[in-house]
Amino acid sequence: MDHRPGLDPSVAEVRRAVRAVLPQDGGPVVIALSGGPDSLALAAATAFEASRAGIRAVAIVIDHGLQEGSDVIAAAAANAARGLGLEARVVRVEVGSVDGPEAAARAARYAGLAEAAADLGAEIVLLGHTLDDQAETVLLGLARGSGALSLAGMPAQRRDATGPVWVRPLLTVRRRTTVAACAAAGLDPWTDPHNADPGFARVRVRDRVLPVLEAELGPGVAEALARTAEQLREDADAFQDMIDETIEDIVEHADAGISISVAALAANPAALRNRIIRYVVDSEFGVSLSRTQTLEVARLATDWTGQGPIDLPGCLARRVGARIEVVARTAS
């Protein structure tokens, strides 16, 4: 039992969360370790639980090379993992410039983790996102007007078309719990200066917005936001199942793109119709449509008055007879 004398409740809570997601087949797991309190508490709990279960656990530290001395910080995190009894590797990645520095760093990080997992034969990568991270994600999505899928936040588990399963066991655990777990275990987490830089919207949400909401609305705001994300995630999953079933019947490949049946698209409720449009365009062209763009494409089916092609990022949508074609610009 985790509540034996001397075991700090914060350590017990993190361990329980990790125990629930470890693979039943005993296969290896990768831990994404930055050295911060969340990932370090995750690594400590995984070291304990994986050892008991006979599971190989390897900590992967991604060195983005974006800060002076990043190699030293990465080496220290790897050494901390080894001190917990884990295998540890440092992976240096090259960060591009597409979509801004945060998105580019994230893409490089996930690519590095996926490559390391493949090399180790690990199907699961454990990520240290907490309930607080989830609440911040929901607030940012709300502020951007990004729709229900954005408000659904981060999934507890997600598998890409290729690559590992990304698992977030700490989405029900508060950040203060991971900090307490590190302190109880005598661990010294690294403090990323970016996490205190108000130039980042997430930092402002963490340090300014959420504390104000808690002060004005009462405690429990973060938990309420996380519950909202969980409920919307269920809705999003249900919609995705419906989309997968529907597009088999109404979407066909076209020259340099795709085509969608006008009658079938118009027959769907608006919520499903708009999701189908966003999903097929994203799948075919890697483009995330805004709500305005989505509604304009939908009007080709629901309010056709002879309007011409609609310019979209990297592609265009046009009405051709009884179908809507979304094609690359060069095909126009």
C-alpha positions in Angstrom: 0.0 0.0 0.0 1.2 3.5 -0.8 0.0 4.8 2.6 2.5 2.9 4.7 4.2 5.0 7.5 6.7 7.5 6.2 5.4 7.8 2.6 4.5 11.3 1.7 0.9 11.6 0.3 2.2 13.6 -2.7 4.6 10.7 -3.6 1.8 8.2 -3.2 -0.5 10.2 -5.5 2.0 10.5 -8.3 2.9 6.8 -8.0 -0.7 5.7 -8.2 -1.2 7.8 -11.3 1.8 6.2 -13.0 0.9 2.7 -11.9 -2.4 3.0 -13.7 -0.8 3.5 -17.1 2.2 1.2 -17.1 1.9 -1.4 -19.9 0.3 -4.7 -18.9 2.6 -6.6 -21.3 5.7 -5.5 -19.5 7.1 -3.7 -22.5 9.6 -0.8 -22.1 8.5 2.8 -21.5 10.1 6.2 -22.2 9.9 9.1 -19.8 10.1 12.6 -21.2 12.4 14.3 -18.7 13.1 18.0 -18.7 14.4 18.1 -15.1 11.5 20.3 -13.9 9.4 19.3 -11.0 6.6 17.7 -13.0 8.8 15.5 -15.2 11.2 14.7 -12.3 8.3 13.6 -10.0 7.1 11.5 -12.9 10.5 9.9 -13.4 10.8 9.1 -9.7 7.4 7.5 -9.6 8.1 5.6 -12.8 11.4 4.4 -11.5 9.7 2.9 -8.4 6.7 1.4 -10.1 8.5 0.1 -13.2 11.1 -1.6 -11.0 8.3 -3.4 -9.0 6.6 -4.5 -12.3 9.8 -5.6 -14.0 9.4 -3.0 -16.7 12.4 -1.3 -18.4 12.0 2.5 -18.1 14.3 4.9 -19.9 14.4 8.7 -19.3 14.9 10.7 -22.5 16.2 14.3 -22.0 15.7 16.5 -25.1 18.4 19.2 -25.5 16.9 21.9 -27.8 20.1 23.8 -27.8 18.1 27.1 -27.4 19.7 28.3 -24.2 23.3 28.8 -23.3 24.4 25.8 -21.2 21.5 23.7 -22.3 23.9 20.7 -22.6 24.9 21.1 -19.0 21.2 21.3 -17.9 20.3 18.2 -20.0 23.3 16.2 -18.5 22.2 17.1 -15.0 18.6 15.9 -15.7 20.0 12.7 -17.1 22.2 12.2 -14.0 19.2 12.8 -11.7 17.4 10.0 -13.6 20.3 7.7 -13.2 20.3 8.5 -9.5 16.7 7.2 -9.4 17.8 3.9 -10.9 16.7 4.7 -14.5 18.5 4.4 -17.7 18.9 7.9 -19.2 19.8 9.4 -22.6 20.3 12.9 -23.8 19.0 13.6 -27.3 20.0 16.8 -29.1 17.5 18.1 -31.6 17.5 20.8 -34.2 14.7 23.3 -33.8 13.4 24.8 -37.0 11.6 28.1 -37.5 8.2 27.1 -38.9 5.1 28.3 -36.9 7.1 30.2 -34.3 9.7 29.1 -31.7 7.4 27.4 -29.3 5.7 25.3 -31.9 9.0 24.5 -33.6 10.6 23.4 -30.3 7.6 21.3 -29.5 7.7 19.6 -32.9 11.4 18.9 -32.5 10.9 17.6 -29.0 8.2 15.1 -30.0 10.1 13.9 -33.0 13.2 13.3 -30.8 11.1 11.4 -28.3 9.4 9.3 -31.0 12.7 8.4 -32.5 14.1 7.4 -29.1 11.1 5.3 -28.4 11.3 3.5 -31.7 15.0 2.8 -31.1 14.2 1.3 -27.7 11.1 -0.6 -28.9 8.9 1.3 -26.5 5.3 1.9 -27.4 4.6 4.3 -24.6 6.1 7.7 -23.9 5.1 9.2 -20.5 4.7 13.0 -20.4 4.6 15.1 -17.3 1.7 17.5 -18.0 -0.4 18.2 -14.9 -3.9 19.3 -14.2 -2.6 22.9 -14.0 -1.2 22.5 -17.6 -4.6 21.2 -18.7 -6.4 24.2 -17.1 -4.0 26.6 -18.8 -4.5 24.9 -22.1 -8.3 25.2 -21.8 -8.1 28.9 -20.9 -5.8 29.6 -23.9 -8.1 27.8 -26.2 -11.1 29.8 -24.9 -9.3 33.1 -25.4 -8.4 32.2 -29.0 -11.9 31.1 -29.8 -10.5 27.8 -31.1 -13.6 25.7 -30.7 -14.6 22.7 -28.7 -11.6 20.5 -29.7 -9.2 23.1 -28.4 -11.2 23.4 -25.2 -10.9 19.6 -24.8 -7.3 20.2 -23.9 -4.7 17.5 -23.9 -5.8 13.9 -24.2 -4.7 11.5 -21.4 -3.6 9.2 -24.2 -3.0 9.8 -27.9 -1.6 7.6 -30.6 -0.4 9.2 -33.9 -0.8 7.5 -37.2 2.8 6.3 -36.7 4.9 6.4 -33.6 4.3 5.7 -29.9 1.3 6.3 -27.6 1.7 9.6 -25.8 0.5 9.1 -22.2 -0.1 11.9 -19.6 -0.6 10.1 -16.3 -0.5 13.3 -14.2 -3.5 15.2 -15.8 -5.4 14.6 -12.6 -2.5 15.7 -10.4 -1.9 19.3 -9.3 1.5 21.0 -10.0 1.9 21.7 -6.3 1.7 17.9 -5.7 4.6 17.2 -8.1 6.6 20.0 -6.4 5.9 18.4 -3.0 6.7 15.0 -4.2 10.2 16.2 -5.4 10.8 17.8 -2.0 9.7 14.7 -0.1 12.1 12.6 -2.2 15.0 15.0 -1.7 15.1 15.9 -5.4 16.3 19.2 -6.7 14.3 20.2 -9.8 15.6 22.5 -12.5 13.7 25.8 -12.9 13.3 26.7 -16.6 13.6 30.5 -16.9 11.1 30.4 -19.7 8.4 29.4 -17.2 8.8 32.8 -15.6 8.9 34.8 -18.7 5.7 36.9 -19.1 6.4 37.2 -22.8 4.8 33.7 -23.1 1.0 33.7 -23.0 1.0 30.4 -21.0 3.1 32.0 -18.3 0.7 35.0 -18.0 -2.2 32.6 -17.7 -0.3 30.6 -15.0 1.0 33.5 -12.9 -1.8 36.1 -13.4 -5.0 34.9 -14.9 -5.6 31.7 -12.9 -4.7 33.3 -9.5 -7.2 36.1 -10.2 -9.9 33.6 -11.2 -9.3 31.6 -8.0 -9.3 34.7 -5.9 -12.5 36.1 -7.4 -14.5 32.9 -8.1 -13.2 30.7 -5.3 -10.9 27.7 -5.2 -11.4 24.8 -7.6 -11.2 26.8 -10.9 -8.3 24.7 -12.3 -10.2 21.5 -11.4 -13.4 22.8 -13.0 -11.5 23.6 -16.2 -9.9 20.2 -16.3 -13.3 18.6 -15.9 -14.6 20.7 -18.7 -11.8 19.5 -20.9 -12.5 15.9 -20.0 -16.2 16.2 -20.9 -15.4 18.0 -24.2 -12.8 15.3 -25.0 -15.5 12.7 -24.8 -17.7 14.7 -27.1 -14.8 15.2 -29.5 -14.1 11.5 -29.6 -17.7 10.7 -30.3 -17.8 13.3 -33.1 -14.6 11.8 -34.6 -16.2 8.4 -34.7 -19.1 9.9 -36.6 -16.8 11.7 -38.9 -14.8 8.5 -39.7 -18.0 6.7 -40.6 -19.4 9.6 -42.6 -16.4 10.5 -44.8 -16.1 7.0 -46.1 -19.4 7.5 -48.0 -19.2 11.2 -49.0 -15.5 12.0 -49.6 -13.6 10.9 -52.7 -10.2 11.7 -54.1 -10.0 14.2 -56.8 -7.1 15.5 -59.0 -4.7 17.3 -56.6 -7.2 17.1 -53.7 -10.5 15.8 -52.5 -14.2 16.1 -53.3 -17.2 16.0 -51.0 -20.8 15.3 -51.9 -22.9 18.5 -51.6 -26.1 16.7 -50.7 -24.6 14.5 -48.1 -22.6 17.3 -46.5 -25.7 19.6 -46.4 -27.8 16.8 -44.8 -25.6 16.7 -41.7 -26.1 18.9 -38.7 -23.9 22.0 -38.7 -21.7 20.8 -35.9 -20.9 17.6 -37.8 -20.8 19.3 -41.2 -18.2 21.8 -40.0 -16.1 19.2 -38.3 -16.1 17.1 -41.5 -14.8 20.1 -43.5 -12.1 20.9 -41.0 -11.0 17.3 -40.7 -10.7 16.5 -44.4 -8.9 19.7 -45.2 -6.5 19.2 -42.4 -5.9 15.5 -43.3 -5.3 16.3 -47.0 -3.4 19.6 -46.8 -2.3 19.9 -43.2 -4.2 23.2 -42.9 -6.3 24.2 -39.8 -9.2 26.2 -41.0 -10.6 29.1 -39.0 -14.3 29.2 -38.2 -14.9 31.9 -40.8 -13.1 29.8 -43.5 -15.0 26.7 -42.5 -18.4 28.4 -42.7 -17.6 29.8 -46.2 -16.8 26.3 -47.4 -20.0 25.0 -45.9 -22.0 27.7 -47.7 -20.9 26.0 -51.0 -23.3 23.2 -49.9 -25.9 25.0 -47.9 -26.2 28.4 -49.5 -25.0 28.0 -53.1 -25.6 31.2 -55.1 -22.9 30.7 -57.7 -20.1 32.1 -55.6 -16.6 31.5 -56.9 -13.7 29.6 -55.4 -12.8 30.2 -51.8 -9.1 30.9 -51.1 -7.7 28.8 -48.2 -4.2 28.4 -46.9 -2.3 26.4 -49.5 -5.5 25.3 -51.3 -8.9 26.4 -52.5 -12.5 25.1 -52.3 -14.9 25.3 -55.2 -18.3 24.0 -56.2 -18.2 21.6 -59.2 -21.6 20.3 -60.0 -22.9 18.2 -57.1 -19.6 18.1 -55.3 -17.3 20.5 -53.5 -13.6 20.1 -54.5 -10.8 21.2 -52.3 -7.6 21.2 -54.4 -4.1 22.5 -54.3 -3.7 26.0 -55.7 -1.6 24.8 -58.6 -4.5 22.6 -59.7 -6.7 25.7 -60.2 
